[in-house]
């Protein structure tokens, strides 16, 4: 399954409709085929999607909206504790999600509301849903790819169905029929906590060597329902760890994060799924981030079109990307805004980082007045 576009109306923090398209809208050149994945004909999706912005510009929120949409597609119960809290209480929120799977194009429309219960807890209820679908034909192009006008929905939610929970999408029925289900690994919750919790199996030596060449091996096995981790540094005795969180005592923050991120990346690349990483540069140097992105931009390591969606504070990372349409600029101006760089910048032959840092786009650099005010405040404090 490949997500084509996500539009959401009614999100409390957004100035206008949240609208993010993962389709490649720029021309796909033969020498830049690695950073896109062909669905059919001349329709491609980008395999790397970046969200960049200054602090408090909505980068993390954008990833949470995408995560929520993925859980809607996966028919995950929306009242589960791990679901991102993005909905405003007593406000109708409308999701329009386009996706491609099994050589068909689908459009899901879901109307959702979050209510406060008598006990003070919140609950999410899907009050209306419709699903359209159409097969791929020679008549479909970039212009009409997501057009479902004059078509009747293939499925309509029946809230009288006693077997369909209020917080589960009708996608539960669709997912039983489709072959290529969505694989979505969300690491946003671990942005500020670099913990590695082994689940079983050996960590590939190639990942370990990339992160910390002083480590000889890390193996994980289940013995009598107990997870046993064995860690060995070169020229040192093996360390046996019985509590998973103890492993992080021996690993640096970068290694702990890297083991998790690169292990999940390998799994996603194998399945052609999605990897969501917030503040990808945290505890990573630039070359390590570049190595991660290149795994998704190389057809040899990414033959199934897996997608990494990440946020970053550092515009220099954008220079690793070939295409403007794979970059989203987040800004805050009396409400959050997300714009695709391709709609803001016509040229693709100049450094994205220079355009961003110059504040040419507006709202992509700290306000000069605020910086100046801070300088004056510090100078004044030194004089007192």
N, C-alpha and C positions, 0 to 999 in steps of 0.2 A: 504494500500500500504506500502510495506517495501523496503527501498533502500538497495541494496546488495553491490554495488561498484560504485565509482565515479573515473574516470580517465580523466585528462584534459591536453592537450598539447597546448603550446603556451602562458602560463601565464608568464607575464614579470619578476616576481620576483623569479620564481622557477628554480632551477638548473637542474632539470629533470622533467619528467612527474609527475604531481600530481596524486597520486594513493592511495586511501583510500578504504578499504574493511570493511564492517560492519558485514560480516559473521564470525561466530565462527569457527576458523580453528583448535583450540586446541580440544582435546577430551572433550566431555561433560560428566562429572561424575554425578552420581545420587544424590550425596549430594550437588551439586552446580547447580541445575537446575533452581534456582530462578533468576540467573543473565543472563539467555538466554531465547529466545522465539523460540519455534519449529514451523518452516514453514511447513515441511513435512519430512517424513522419518528421516534421520539423519542430516538434514539441519537446522541450527539454526542461529539466529542473536543475537548479544549482545544488552542488553537493557540499558547499560551505556557505553558511549564512551568518553574517556578523552584525551584531548590534553594538554601536559605539556611541558614547555620550559622556558628558561630564557628570559629576556626582549629582544625585537626585534628579536625573533627567528621565528616568523610567526604564532603564535597561533591564533590571531584574523583573520589573512588573511585566514587561513585554514577554519575557521568557515564561513567566507564570501563566500568562494568557494562553500562550502556545501549549504549555503543559496541560492546562485545563481542557483545551480543545482536543488534545490527543487522548485524554481520558474519556472524553465524550465519545470519540470515535471507537475507543476500546471498550465501551459499555461498562466502564468502571463505576461502581456506586459513588455518586457525587457527594454523599454525606460521610464518606470515609474520612478519617482524621488527617490523612496525608494529602488530601486534595487542596490545592492552592486557594487561599481566601482572596478572591478577586471581585466578588459580587457585592453590590450594595444592598442593604436590607430594604425590603418592600419596593424594590425597583425591578421592573421587567428588563431582562437582559436577553438580547437576541443574537444567537450565533448562526452565521452562515459559513459553512465549511465545504470547500470543493476538494475532492480527492480522486485519485486514479487507482484502480485495482482491477485485476483480472480482465484487462483490456476494455474496461468500461470507465466512464466518467460519472461521478456522483456529486450531488449537491444536497447537503443536509442543512435543514433549517430547524433550529431548536429554540424555543422560548422558555426561559428559565427564570425562576424567582426564588429569592432567599427570604425566609420568614423566621421570626423569632418565636420560639415555642413558649408555652406557659411556664416551663421550668427555667427559662432564661437561655436555653441552648438555641442554636440556629439549625434550620433544616433547609435543604435545597429540593425544589420540586420542579420537574419538567412539565409544563402545563400544555405545551403543544409541540408537535414535531411532524415534519414532512421530509420525505426523501425522494429525490428525482434521480433518474439514471438514464444514460444513453450509451450505446455502443460506439466504438470508434469506426468511423467511415472516412472515405477519401474527401468528403466535404468539410471535415473539421479542420480548422486552422487556428492560428493565434487569436483571431478576431472573435470567432464564435465558440471557442473552446469551452467557456464557462457560461454559455447562454442556454437557458432552459425555458425560454419563452414559448408559450402555446403548448407546453407539455404538461400533462397531468402527473402528479406525484405517483411513484410506484408503491410507496408505503405512507400511511398516515397513522399517527399515534392514536390509539384508542384507550383513553384513560379509564375506561370501564373494565379493562382487562385486569382481572384480579391477580394474574400471574406476572404482570409487569410492574416492578417497584416504581414509585414516583420519581426516584432519583437515578434511574437507569435508562439510557437511551435505547431507542428502537434499533440501534446498531447491534444490539445483542443478537437479534435475529439475522442480520446481514452477516455478522462475523461467523455465524455457523455455516454459511454457504460459501464464503470467499476462501480462496486458497492462500493468498498472500496477506496474512494478517499483519497489523502494525506492530513493530518492535520499537519501544520507546524507552530509553534509559535517561532518567532525569536526575542530574547531579546538583541541581540548584540548592537543595537542602544542605549540601556539604560544602558550600562556598567558603564558609569561615571555620569549618571543622574538618581538618585533614585527617580522617580516620580511615584505616583500611581494615575491613572486617572480612577475613578469608572465608570462603564458602566451600572450598574443596578443590583438590587438584594442585598441580605444581604451577608456580608462576613462571611463565616462559623466560628462559635465561636472556633472551634478546631484550626483553623489557627491563630486567634487572640490570643488565650491563649498560643500558642507555641511561638509567637513573642513578645508579651507584655501582661503579665497577669494583668496589671493595667487597661486595656481597657475592658469595659463591652460589648460594641457592636459597630459595624459600619454598618449602613444600607444605601442603595442607592435606590432612586426612581426617576422616571421621572414625573414631575408635569407640565403640560402645556408646554411640550418640554423643560423644565428646569430641569437639574440634581440637585437634592437636596440630600446632604449627611448629615447623622446624626451620630455624634461621641459622645460616653459617656464613661468617665472614672468612675471607681467605686467610690462611695461616692462624686461625683461631678455632677453638672448640665449638661444636654445634650447640645452639641454644634451643631448648625445648620450651615452648610456650603453651600453657593450658588455657589462659584467658585471652581472648582475641584482642582486647584493648591494650594488653601489655606489649603487643608487637610495636605499637606506636612509640614506645619508650626507646626502642632501638633504631627506629627509622627517622630520618629527618622529615620535616613537614613536606618538603618537595618530593621526597621518595614515597612517602605515604600517599600523597595525592596522586603522584604519577602512577603508582602501581594500580590504584583504583581506576584512574582515567584511561590509561592505556590498555588495561585488561578489558574494561567495558568497551573501549573503542574497537578492540579486536573482535569482540562478540557482535557488536553492531555491524561492523564491516562484513562479517560472515553472513549475517541475516539480511543485510540491506535495509537496516532500520535507521533510527534517529538517536543521536547523542546530544543532550542538552547540558551545556557547561556555562555557569555564570562566572564572570571575572576569570577567564581562562588563564590569565597571566599570573595569578596568585601563586607564589612559591615556585614559579617556573621562569627560567630565563627565556629570552626571545627565541633562541635556536630550538629549545625544547618545544615551545608552542608551535613554531614553524614545522617541526618534525611531525607533530600531531596533525596539523592541518593538511600537510602534504600526503598523509595516509589517505585522506578523503578526496584529495585532488588528483590522485594517481589511479588510472583505470586498472593497473595491475594489482593494486592493493584494495581497490574498491570497484570490482566488476559489477556489483549489484546495485550501485547507486545509493549507498548509505549516505546520510546527511548529518553533518555536525552543525549545530546551532549554538553560537556562543556570544557572550557579551565581553566587552573589554573597555578599559579606560584609556588604553594606549593606541592612538591612531597609527603608530608605526607598523602595527600588525596588519593593517589594511593593505600595506604595500606588498604583502605576500599573496594577495588575491588578484586575479586577472581581470575581474569584471566589476563594474559599478553596480549592476543589478543584484549582486549578492551582499550588498552592504546597506544596512538600515541606520539612519541617524535618529537618535532619540534626543528630544529637547523638551524643555518646560517653559511655557509661556501662558500663564493663567490656565494651565491644564497641560497634560502630557501630550506630546505629538510624536508620531513615528513616520518618517518619510524614507522612501527608497532613494539612495544616492543617485541612481540613474535619472530620477525625475528632477533632481536638483543640479546635476552636473552633466552637460552634454559630452564633454571630452573624456576620453578614456586613456589619453596618452600622457597625463601628468600624475605626479604622485598624490595618492589619496590623502596621505598623512599631511602633506603640505597644504592642501586645500582645507582640510579639517582644522589644522592648527592656526591657519591664518584668520579663522573666524569668517571666512568668505560666505559660509552657509548660514551664519548667524546662530548664536546660542550654543556654539561648540567650544567656546573657551571661557574661562572664568572672567566675570565682568571686571574691566579695568578699574572702575571706581571702587569695587570691593577690595581689590588687591591694594590699591593706593591707600584706602582707609585703614587696612590692616598695618601697612608700613608706618603710617603716621601714628597709629596707636602704640606700636612697639617703640618708636622713637620717643614718644611722649613719656612712656613708662620708664625709659632709661634716664630721662631727665629728672624724674621725680626723686 
